Amino acid sequence: MTKQIESTKDIYLAAAWMASGAKYEKVDKTDPRHQEFYFSSTNEEPTPDGSMVLVLKVVNMEEIKEQWVNAELMVNAVQFKEALQRMKSIIHSS
């Protein structure tokens, strides 16, 4: 399993990735008018003792992007709304 990193300047695609289970990595605020959001396809968490990493979900980000562009993507509306709020919070944080 290879970890895929994708980025986008589209806040709505970023929210769709997040709502689909992709892991938010960072934001590049070099250009304040066109911030770039980075996500990884593998959402992982360490075990409480730190001995292992649990893979919670693997997301096909290219497929999500393709479905987004073709207006075919189906996501949970509540999760999308919450993800969009998180993206806006990231934009407005220091």
ABEGO torsion letter per residue (X at the ends): XBBBBBBBABAAAAAAAAAAGBBBABBBAABAABBBBBBBABBBBBBAAGABBBBABBBBAAAAAAAAAAGABBBBAAAAAAAAAAAAAAAABX
